[in-house]
Amino acid sequence: MQAEAADSSRTAAASPACGACAEGEIDIRADLVVAADGRHSIMRQRRRPAGGRSRRAMDVLWFRLPHRANDPDQSMARFEGRAIFVLIDRGDYWQCAYVIRKARCEDVRACRA
């Protein structure tokens, strides 16, 4: 579709979003809108709950690991219980995401010792 998001509303039952594409301005109604344009996206800012804080009960720790010659050539994820670990293949390194419960970062750091 090649559309650029311009606005979003929190009030409708099926969340509307409006944007612009080659054909002109459009309205989109969907149960789920994914804002995949970065941390500072317009959609993310407009969909944030009042007070500016996320209601998500998780944090994500991001880090890199070297990509070795015998590593698989594809991204992967592991889900075990409440633990989520994601490896994104970036060619010469893995971009890793370790999903943890909100405000538990210090507990994870304590495990390094």
N, CA, C and O of each residue as an XYZ file, in Angstrom:
452
protein
N       0.823     -1.186      0.000
C       0.000      0.000      0.000
C       0.871      1.256      0.000
O       0.452      2.273     -0.552
N       2.064      1.226      0.595
C       2.959      2.373      0.606
C       2.288      3.606      1.203
O       2.345      4.685      0.614
N       1.656      3.460      2.360
C       0.969      4.578      3.007
C       1.776      5.075      4.193
O       2.504      4.313      4.829
N       1.640      6.353      4.483
C       2.316      6.963      5.627
C       1.266      7.351      6.653
O       0.325      8.079      6.336
N       1.420      6.869      7.884
C       0.457      7.179      8.941
C       0.549      8.648      9.311
O       1.640      9.215      9.379
N      -0.607      9.264      9.549
C      -0.639     10.677      9.901
C      -1.299     10.927     11.244
O      -0.968     11.910     11.907
N      -2.228     10.068     11.671
C      -2.946     10.307     12.919
C      -3.583      9.005     13.379
O      -3.683      8.038     12.624
N      -4.011      9.004     14.636
C      -4.661      7.836     15.209
C      -5.616      8.303     16.292
O      -5.387      9.329     16.933
N      -6.687      7.549     16.494
C      -7.664      7.886     17.516
C      -7.816      6.713     18.476
O      -7.768      5.554     18.064
N      -7.998      7.020     19.758
C      -8.182      5.983     20.773
C      -9.640      5.735     21.088
O      -9.949      4.836     21.870
N     -10.534      6.491     20.511
C     -11.905      6.478     20.997
C     -12.825      5.474     20.315
O     -13.784      5.016     20.935
N     -12.572      5.125     19.090
C     -13.489      4.238     18.358
C     -13.288      2.786     18.754
O     -12.208      2.397     19.198
N     -14.334      1.989     18.591
C     -14.259      0.568     18.932
C     -13.196     -0.139     18.104
O     -12.381     -0.885     18.645
N     -13.201      0.090     16.809
C     -12.142     -0.430     15.947
C     -11.234      0.753     15.642
O     -11.624      1.666     14.915
N     -10.048      0.741     16.186
C      -9.147      1.892     16.147
C      -8.929      2.421     14.742
O      -8.348      1.729     13.905
N      -9.392      3.656     14.463
C      -9.126      4.204     13.144
C      -7.753      4.865     13.073
O      -7.257      5.407     14.060
N      -7.171      4.812     11.925
C      -5.929      5.531     11.654
C      -6.117      6.191     10.311
O      -6.816      5.660      9.449
N      -5.504      7.339     10.121
C      -5.578      7.951      8.803
C      -4.172      8.166      8.294
O      -3.230      8.315      9.072
N      -4.039      8.183      7.001
C      -2.731      8.338      6.414
C      -2.830      8.838      4.995
O      -3.912      9.117      4.479
N      -1.667      8.944      4.378
C      -1.613      9.420      2.999
C      -0.905      8.379      2.153
O       0.100      7.803      2.569
N      -1.439      8.143      0.961
C      -0.792      7.256     -0.003
C      -0.901      7.911     -1.376
O      -1.411      9.026     -1.495
N      -0.437      7.240     -2.385
C      -0.424      7.814     -3.734
C      -1.821      8.225     -4.191
O      -1.965      9.179     -4.956
N      -2.843      7.520     -3.734
C      -4.220      7.815     -4.144
C      -4.831      8.952     -3.338
O      -5.941      9.381     -3.651
N      -4.153      9.456     -2.316
C      -4.695     10.527     -1.472
C      -4.834     10.076     -0.035
O      -4.286      9.044      0.351
N      -5.570     10.847      0.767
C      -5.746     10.534      2.179
C      -6.726      9.381      2.341
O      -7.723      9.303      1.623
N      -6.447      8.493      3.276
C      -7.284      7.318      3.503
C      -7.546      7.142      4.991
O      -6.744      7.572      5.820
N      -8.669      6.509      5.334
C      -8.982      6.104      6.703
C      -8.887      4.595      6.770
O      -9.367      3.893      5.880
N      -8.264      4.097      7.831
C      -8.118      2.660      8.020
C      -8.717      2.307      9.368
O      -8.355      2.904     10.381
N      -9.623      1.349      9.394
C     -10.182      0.848     10.656
C      -9.683     -0.570     10.849
O      -9.818     -1.421      9.969
N      -9.100     -0.810     12.021
C      -8.522     -2.126     12.282
C      -8.539     -2.410     13.768
O      -8.483     -1.491     14.586
N      -8.617     -3.694     14.121
C      -8.525     -4.092     15.521
C      -7.100     -3.943     16.039
O      -6.882     -3.779     17.240
N      -6.130     -4.000     15.125
C      -4.723     -3.887     15.499
C      -4.010     -2.994     14.494
O      -4.101     -3.216     13.286
N      -3.308     -1.995     14.984
C      -2.468     -1.137     14.149
C      -1.047     -1.305     14.638
O      -0.770     -1.092     15.818
N      -0.139     -1.685     13.752
C       1.266     -1.886     14.108
C       2.060     -0.681     13.631
O       2.091     -0.382     12.437
N       2.701      0.009     14.568
C       3.562      1.148     14.230
C       4.998      0.633     14.200
O       5.638      0.488     15.241
N       5.487      0.363     13.011
C       6.820     -0.225     12.857
C       7.807      0.789     12.295
O       8.724      0.429     11.556
N       7.619      2.044     12.645
C       8.492      3.083     12.099
C       9.406      3.688     13.163
O       9.849      4.828     13.024
N       9.685      2.938     14.212
C      10.691      3.373     15.177
C      10.139      3.863     16.496
O       8.936      4.055     16.672
N      11.056      4.056     17.406
C      10.737      4.447     18.779
C      10.015      5.783     18.861
O       9.207      5.976     19.770
N      10.272      6.703     17.958
C       9.693      8.041     18.013
C       8.585      8.221     16.982
O       8.402      9.320     16.457
N       7.848      7.158     16.687
C       6.833      7.218     15.646
C       5.623      8.043     16.076
O       5.301      8.131     17.261
N       4.967      8.642     15.096
C       3.741      9.399     15.341
C       2.670      8.490     15.922
O       1.988      8.863     16.877
N       2.518      7.295     15.351
C       1.486      6.369     15.824
C       1.733      5.961     17.272
O       0.790      5.883     18.061
N       2.968      5.705     17.625
C       3.291      5.317     19.003
C       2.950      6.450     19.959
O       2.374      6.214     21.021
N       3.301      7.679     19.591
C       3.024      8.832     20.455
C       1.525      9.041     20.639
O       1.075      9.339     21.745
N       0.753      8.889     19.575
C      -0.680      9.135     19.652
C      -1.426      8.016     20.370
O      -2.489      8.259     20.941
N      -0.896      6.804     20.355
C      -1.560      5.662     20.984
C      -1.156      5.469     22.430
O      -1.746      4.642     23.125
N      -0.167      6.208     22.901
C       0.315      6.067     24.278
C      -0.810      6.421     25.246
O      -1.540      7.385     25.015
N      -0.960      5.657     26.323
C      -2.003      5.957     27.302
C      -1.766      7.309     27.982
O      -0.649      7.827     27.977
N      -2.819      7.868     28.562
C      -2.703      9.147     29.273
C      -1.616      9.037     30.341
O      -1.506      8.015     31.019
N      -0.834     10.068     30.484
C       0.271     10.045     31.438
C       1.591      9.669     30.794
O       2.647      9.827     31.405
N       1.541      9.169     29.552
C       2.766      8.894     28.817
C       3.467      7.602     29.171
O       4.498      7.304     28.566
N       2.979      6.823     30.104
C       3.645      5.585     30.498
C       3.016      4.401     29.789
O       1.806      4.364     29.563
N       3.839      3.451     29.446
C       3.351      2.235     28.812
C       2.669      1.347     29.849
O       3.101      1.284     31.000
N       1.623      0.675     29.445
C       0.941     -0.260     30.337
C       1.521     -1.661     30.224
O       1.048     -2.578     30.896
N       2.510     -1.840     29.407
C       3.089     -3.160     29.209
C       3.808     -3.622     30.466
O       4.466     -2.833     31.143
N       3.678     -4.885     30.765
C       4.284     -5.455     31.964
C       5.639     -6.066     31.650
O       6.053     -7.031     32.294
N       6.341     -5.504     30.653
C       7.623     -6.077     30.275
C       8.604     -4.992     29.850
O       8.218     -3.892     29.456
N       9.860     -5.331     29.941
C      10.952     -4.532     29.398
C      11.732     -5.429     28.464
O      11.646     -6.653     28.562
N      12.487     -4.841     27.566
C      13.318     -5.614     26.650
C      14.759     -5.151     26.798
O      15.056     -3.963     26.677
N      15.649     -6.098     27.059
C      17.080     -5.813     27.124
C      17.668     -6.137     25.762
O      17.560     -7.271     25.295
N      18.290     -5.155     25.118
C      18.877     -5.333     23.786
C      20.384     -5.412     23.908
O      20.992     -4.646     24.655
N      20.994     -6.343     23.170
C      22.446     -6.461     23.144
C      22.877     -7.202     21.887
O      22.045     -7.712     21.136
N      24.208     -7.256     21.664
C      24.767     -7.919     20.482
C      25.597     -9.121     20.904
O      26.213     -9.133     21.970
N      25.596    -10.127     20.044
C      26.506    -11.269     20.164
C      27.169    -11.480     18.809
O      26.541    -11.247     17.777
N      28.426    -11.917     18.791
C      29.079    -12.134     17.496
C      28.428    -13.278     16.727
O      27.950    -14.246     17.319
N      28.414    -13.158     15.426
C      27.881    -14.203     14.550
C      29.052    -15.099     14.169
O      29.998    -14.642     13.529
N      28.998    -16.366     14.555
C      30.081    -17.315     14.269
C      29.819    -18.054     12.968
O      28.680    -18.129     12.507
N      30.862    -18.593     12.384
C      30.773    -19.266     11.081
C      29.773    -20.425     11.074
O      29.105    -20.649     10.064
N      29.660    -21.157     12.172
C      28.760    -22.320     12.203
C      27.361    -21.996     12.743
O      26.568    -22.909     12.969
N      27.046    -20.713     12.952
C      25.713    -20.319     13.401
C      24.699    -20.470     12.261
O      25.072    -20.391     11.091
N      23.442    -20.682     12.589
C      22.409    -20.744     11.547
C      22.309    -19.408     10.807
O      22.690    -18.368     11.344
N      21.804    -19.441      9.591
C      21.667    -18.240      8.770
C      20.261    -17.668      8.800
O      19.759    -17.192      7.782
N      19.624    -17.712      9.964
C      18.267    -17.175     10.057
C      18.007    -16.648     11.464
O      18.610    -17.098     12.438
N      17.110    -15.703     11.542
C      16.693    -15.184     12.841
C      15.880    -16.254     13.553
O      15.307    -17.140     12.919
N      15.837    -16.163     14.878
C      15.114    -17.180     15.645
C      14.665    -16.621     16.979
O      15.123    -15.563     17.412
N      13.766    -17.340     17.622
C      13.273    -16.953     18.945
C      13.037    -18.198     19.774
O      12.761    -19.275     19.246
N      13.149    -18.034     21.073
C      12.874    -19.134     22.003
C      11.876    -18.626     23.038
O      12.080    -17.583     23.660
N      10.805    -19.374     23.209
C       9.771    -19.057     24.185
C       9.714    -20.210     25.172
O       9.448    -21.350     24.793
N       9.962    -19.913     26.420
C       9.924    -20.955     27.451
C       9.309    -20.364     28.704
O       9.908    -19.511     29.359
N       8.101    -20.826     29.038
C       7.392    -20.239     30.170
C       7.131    -18.773     29.894
O       6.526    -18.426     28.881
N       7.585    -17.912     30.791
C       7.442    -16.467     30.597
C       8.678    -15.844     29.972
O       8.711    -14.633     29.755
N       9.683    -16.635     29.681
C      10.926    -16.119     29.107
C      10.847    -16.073     27.582
O      10.361    -17.004     26.942
N      11.333    -14.977     27.021
C      11.399    -14.813     25.570
C      12.795    -14.322     25.225
O      13.280    -13.344     25.795
N      13.432    -15.004     24.291
C      14.760    -14.602     23.829
C      14.733    -14.618     22.310
O      14.378    -15.632     21.709
N      15.105    -13.500     21.677
C      15.042    -13.354     20.230
C      16.427    -13.039     19.690
O      17.132    -12.192     20.238
N      16.824    -13.726     18.606
C      18.077    -13.432     17.911
C      17.742    -12.998     16.495
O      17.108    -13.743     15.747
N      18.163    -11.800     16.127
C      17.921    -11.267     14.788
C      19.248    -11.271     14.049
O      20.206    -10.635     14.488
N      19.312    -11.982     12.933
C      20.547    -12.109     12.155
C      20.859    -10.803     11.442
O      20.119    -10.388     10.551
N      21.944    -10.156     11.827
C      22.381     -8.901     11.209
C      23.633     -9.099     10.357
O      24.347     -8.142     10.061
N      23.894    -10.346      9.965
C      25.048    -10.644      9.108
C      26.272    -11.002      9.918
O      26.572    -12.182     10.098
N      26.987    -10.003     10.410
C      28.201    -10.282     11.174
C      27.967    -10.308     12.683
O      28.902    -10.561     13.443
N      26.731    -10.049     13.133
C      26.403    -10.151     14.554
C      24.923    -10.484     14.714
O      24.131    -10.335     13.784
N      24.567    -10.937     15.919
C      23.176    -11.180     16.281
C      22.690     -9.990     17.103
O      23.354     -9.589     18.059
N      21.556     -9.429     16.747
C      20.910     -8.448     17.598
C      19.967     -9.258     18.481
O      19.086     -9.958     17.981
N      20.155     -9.162     19.790
C      19.427    -10.014     20.733
C      18.454     -9.202     21.572
O      18.739     -8.071     21.965
N      17.315     -9.793     21.836
C      16.306     -9.194     22.710
C      15.947    -10.214     23.775
O      15.548    -11.338     23.471
N      16.093     -9.807     25.026
C      15.703    -10.646     26.147
C      14.556     -9.932     26.846
O      14.748     -8.863     27.425
N      13.364    -10.520     26.796
C      12.168     -9.900     27.355
C      12.035    -10.315     28.813
O      12.053    -11.502     29.141
N      11.901     -9.313     29.688
C      11.795     -9.569     31.123
C      10.574     -8.844     31.686
O      10.017     -7.956     31.040
N      10.166     -9.228     32.886
C       9.068     -8.525     33.539
C       9.476     -7.090     33.842
O      10.650     -6.820     34.095
N       8.531     -6.180     33.819
C       8.768     -4.768     34.067
C       9.518     -4.571     35.383
O       9.196     -5.194     36.394
N      10.520     -3.696     35.353
C      11.295     -3.277     36.524
C      12.113     -4.413     37.142
O      12.409     -4.365     38.336
N      12.484     -5.429     36.366
C      13.289     -6.536     36.888
C      14.723     -6.497     36.358
O      15.458     -7.475     36.497
N      15.123     -5.392     35.760
C      16.449     -5.284     35.159
C      17.555     -5.526     36.190
O      18.540     -6.199     35.888
N      17.405     -4.994     37.387
C      18.433     -5.179     38.428
C      18.557     -6.651     38.821
O      19.657     -7.108     39.132
N      17.465     -7.396     38.814
C      17.531     -8.830     39.112
C      18.359     -9.567     38.065
O      19.132    -10.465     38.401
N      18.200     -9.191     36.798
C      18.965     -9.818     35.729
C      20.431     -9.468     35.870
O      21.288    -10.336     35.704
N      20.739     -8.218     36.174
C      22.144     -7.805     36.364
C      22.785     -8.551     37.519
O      23.972     -8.870     37.453
N      22.038     -8.839     38.572
C      22.574     -9.550     39.735
C      22.978    -10.975     39.369
O      23.835    -11.556     40.035
N      22.380    -11.550     38.329
C      22.699    -12.919     37.905
C      24.049    -13.016     37.198
O      24.573    -14.117     37.027
N      24.625    -11.879     36.783
C      25.905    -11.905     36.074
C      27.048    -12.331     36.968
O      28.019    -12.918     36.491
N      26.954    -12.052     38.235
C      28.066    -12.323     39.166
C      28.300    -13.787     39.397
O      29.199    -14.157     40.153
